[in-house]
């Protein structure tokens, strides 16, 4: 029963992440994991800074990439 509950919770997280990406809401948790793995020497943006940066990138004409 505990395993089923854990699997349902994980499925819920995946569904939430997918829906947010579909409507253009960035995933701060994924950003933090990526940032820690690839840029541990730099401090991560706050959620507010991250959200503003992602919104600006979404509506700008430039094609951006992380690194």
PyMOL commands that set and color helices and strands:
alter all, ss='L'
color gray80, all
select helices_A, chain A and resi 2-23+28-38+47-59
alter helices_A, ss='H'
color red, helices_A
deselect
rebuild
show_as cartoon
